[in-house]
């Protein structure tokens, strides 16, 4: 099953990033081992872009779309949680670009 889940996650993130071109990247952990531990963060390039997205409701739209795609592909429900959001600028500044330590 983990290969199927890995493909679902990869396709979902690809589709979300293609739909919302404001996004710079995405980071995920846990999807292939245990869906209930799945975690995704969509990344904006700057803090300013992240703040603007929050103010305009874009973060909620991205979150809703991400969850919709997972459900459509029958990803396990216990793995469908709210996305988190961050900026590459903040990760670079605080953790020298290392997302593992950023979220640890």
ZADO-1210 file (C-alpha; in nm, 4 decimals, padded with zeros to 6 digits):
<atoms>
<atom x="00.0000" y="00.0000" z="00.0000" code="UNK" pos="1"/>
<atom x="00.2815" y="00.2426" z="00.0732" code="UNK" pos="2"/>
<atom x="00.3663" y="00.2666" z="-00.2986" code="UNK" pos="3"/>
<atom x="00.0049" y="00.3551" z="-00.3765" code="UNK" pos="4"/>
<atom x="-00.0003" y="00.6161" z="-00.0982" code="UNK" pos="5"/>
<atom x="00.3315" y="00.7590" z="-00.2178" code="UNK" pos="6"/>
<atom x="00.1865" y="00.8040" z="-00.5670" code="UNK" pos="7"/>
<atom x="-00.1304" y="00.9655" z="-00.4314" code="UNK" pos="8"/>
<atom x="00.0732" y="01.2117" z="-00.2250" code="UNK" pos="9"/>
<atom x="00.3072" y="01.2958" z="-00.5119" code="UNK" pos="10"/>
<atom x="00.0197" y="01.3505" z="-00.7544" code="UNK" pos="11"/>
<atom x="-00.1766" y="01.5592" z="-00.5033" code="UNK" pos="12"/>
<atom x="00.1138" y="01.7909" z="-00.4297" code="UNK" pos="13"/>
<atom x="00.1928" y="01.8255" z="-00.7992" code="UNK" pos="14"/>
<atom x="-00.1682" y="01.9198" z="-00.8758" code="UNK" pos="15"/>
<atom x="-00.1895" y="02.1673" z="-00.5856" code="UNK" pos="16"/>
<atom x="00.1331" y="02.3411" z="-00.6923" code="UNK" pos="17"/>
<atom x="00.0167" y="02.3547" z="-01.0551" code="UNK" pos="18"/>
<atom x="-00.3191" y="02.5023" z="-00.9529" code="UNK" pos="19"/>
<atom x="-00.1764" y="02.7561" z="-00.7074" code="UNK" pos="20"/>
<atom x="00.1278" y="02.8959" z="-00.8817" code="UNK" pos="21"/>
<atom x="00.1970" y="03.1275" z="-00.5887" code="UNK" pos="22"/>
<atom x="00.3482" y="02.8246" z="-00.4146" code="UNK" pos="23"/>
<atom x="00.7234" y="02.7791" z="-00.4228" code="UNK" pos="24"/>
<atom x="00.7500" y="02.4176" z="-00.3012" code="UNK" pos="25"/>
<atom x="00.6074" y="02.1569" z="-00.0659" code="UNK" pos="26"/>
<atom x="00.7504" y="01.9403" z="00.2102" code="UNK" pos="27"/>
<atom x="00.5961" y="01.6214" z="00.3483" code="UNK" pos="28"/>
<atom x="00.6744" y="01.3568" z="00.6072" code="UNK" pos="29"/>
<atom x="00.5193" y="01.0238" z="00.7019" code="UNK" pos="30"/>
<atom x="00.2906" y="00.9583" z="00.4067" code="UNK" pos="31"/>
<atom x="00.4517" y="00.6354" z="00.2941" code="UNK" pos="32"/>
<atom x="00.4989" y="00.4713" z="00.6318" code="UNK" pos="33"/>
<atom x="00.1739" y="00.5486" z="00.8107" code="UNK" pos="34"/>
<atom x="-00.0991" y="00.7683" z="00.6615" code="UNK" pos="35"/>
<atom x="-00.2157" y="00.8809" z="01.0059" code="UNK" pos="36"/>
<atom x="00.1245" y="01.0493" z="01.0479" code="UNK" pos="37"/>
<atom x="00.1130" y="01.2268" z="00.7116" code="UNK" pos="38"/>
<atom x="00.2142" y="01.5890" z="00.7248" code="UNK" pos="39"/>
<atom x="00.2430" y="01.8399" z="00.4407" code="UNK" pos="40"/>
<atom x="00.3530" y="02.1992" z="00.4347" code="UNK" pos="41"/>
<atom x="00.3170" y="02.4189" z="00.1309" code="UNK" pos="42"/>
<atom x="00.5948" y="02.6705" z="00.0961" code="UNK" pos="43"/>
<atom x="00.5872" y="03.0295" z="-00.0224" code="UNK" pos="44"/>
<atom x="00.9098" y="03.1979" z="-00.1271" code="UNK" pos="45"/>
<atom x="00.8886" y="03.4967" z="00.1106" code="UNK" pos="46"/>
<atom x="00.7256" y="03.5898" z="00.4392" code="UNK" pos="47"/>
<atom x="00.5453" y="03.8707" z="00.2578" code="UNK" pos="48"/>
<atom x="00.3881" y="03.6268" z="00.0109" code="UNK" pos="49"/>
<atom x="00.2831" y="03.3987" z="00.2968" code="UNK" pos="50"/>
<atom x="00.1252" y="03.6889" z="00.4879" code="UNK" pos="51"/>
<atom x="-00.0631" y="03.8064" z="00.1809" code="UNK" pos="52"/>
<atom x="-00.1934" y="03.4540" z="00.1170" code="UNK" pos="53"/>
<atom x="-00.3189" y="03.4354" z="00.4745" code="UNK" pos="54"/>
<atom x="-00.4896" y="03.7751" z="00.4542" code="UNK" pos="55"/>
<atom x="-00.6688" y="03.6927" z="00.1285" code="UNK" pos="56"/>
<atom x="-00.7917" y="03.3471" z="00.2310" code="UNK" pos="57"/>
<atom x="-00.5623" y="03.1688" z="-00.0138" code="UNK" pos="58"/>
<atom x="-00.4247" y="02.9374" z="00.2557" code="UNK" pos="59"/>
<atom x="-00.7721" y="02.8000" z="00.3249" code="UNK" pos="60"/>
<atom x="-00.8368" y="02.7510" z="-00.0473" code="UNK" pos="61"/>
<atom x="-00.5122" y="02.5560" z="-00.0836" code="UNK" pos="62"/>
<atom x="-00.5910" y="02.3470" z="00.2241" code="UNK" pos="63"/>
<atom x="-00.9429" y="02.2668" z="00.1030" code="UNK" pos="64"/>
<atom x="-00.8213" y="02.1743" z="-00.2452" code="UNK" pos="65"/>
<atom x="-00.5442" y="01.9522" z="-00.1065" code="UNK" pos="66"/>
<atom x="-00.7925" y="01.7627" z="00.1123" code="UNK" pos="67"/>
<atom x="-01.0420" y="01.7320" z="-00.1741" code="UNK" pos="68"/>
<atom x="-00.7791" y="01.5733" z="-00.3998" code="UNK" pos="69"/>
<atom x="-00.6753" y="01.3247" z="-00.1324" code="UNK" pos="70"/>
<atom x="-01.0367" y="01.2207" z="-00.0751" code="UNK" pos="71"/>
<atom x="-01.0996" y="01.1832" z="-00.4475" code="UNK" pos="72"/>
<atom x="-00.8033" y="00.9446" z="-00.4669" code="UNK" pos="73"/>
<atom x="-00.9265" y="00.7513" z="-00.1599" code="UNK" pos="74"/>
<atom x="-00.6278" y="00.8316" z="00.0585" code="UNK" pos="75"/>
<atom x="-00.6964" y="00.6994" z="00.4128" code="UNK" pos="76"/>
<atom x="-00.9172" y="00.9472" z="00.5982" code="UNK" pos="77"/>
<atom x="-00.6973" y="00.9415" z="00.9107" code="UNK" pos="78"/>
<atom x="-00.4189" y="01.0905" z="00.6983" code="UNK" pos="79"/>
<atom x="-00.6216" y="01.3839" z="00.5676" code="UNK" pos="80"/>
<atom x="-00.5404" y="01.6747" z="00.7944" code="UNK" pos="81"/>
<atom x="-00.4970" y="02.0483" z="00.7584" code="UNK" pos="82"/>
<atom x="-00.1895" y="02.1587" z="00.5687" code="UNK" pos="83"/>
<atom x="00.0653" y="02.3878" z="00.7249" code="UNK" pos="84"/>
<atom x="00.2313" y="02.6771" z="00.5478" code="UNK" pos="85"/>
<atom x="00.5734" y="02.8374" z="00.5711" code="UNK" pos="86"/>
<atom x="00.8171" y="03.0464" z="00.3713" code="UNK" pos="87"/>
<atom x="01.1508" y="02.9496" z="00.2250" code="UNK" pos="88"/>
<atom x="01.2791" y="03.2841" z="00.3484" code="UNK" pos="89"/>
<atom x="01.2081" y="03.1921" z="00.7115" code="UNK" pos="90"/>
<atom x="01.3571" y="02.8430" z="00.6820" code="UNK" pos="91"/>
<atom x="01.6711" y="02.9839" z="00.5211" code="UNK" pos="92"/>
<atom x="01.7055" y="03.2476" z="00.7915" code="UNK" pos="93"/>
<atom x="01.6356" y="03.0273" z="01.0939" code="UNK" pos="94"/>
<atom x="01.7615" y="02.6831" z="00.9855" code="UNK" pos="95"/>
<atom x="01.9929" y="02.7433" z="00.6901" code="UNK" pos="96"/>
<atom x="01.7304" y="02.5979" z="00.4554" code="UNK" pos="97"/>
<atom x="01.6956" y="02.2657" z="00.6403" code="UNK" pos="98"/>
<atom x="01.3259" y="02.1756" z="00.6529" code="UNK" pos="99"/>
<atom x="01.3834" y="01.8770" z="00.8788" code="UNK" pos="100"/>
<atom x="01.5146" y="02.0999" z="01.1569" code="UNK" pos="101"/>
<atom x="01.2577" y="02.3678" z="01.0815" code="UNK" pos="102"/>
<atom x="00.9769" y="02.1275" z="01.1718" code="UNK" pos="103"/>
<atom x="01.1540" y="01.9289" z="01.4404" code="UNK" pos="104"/>
</atoms>
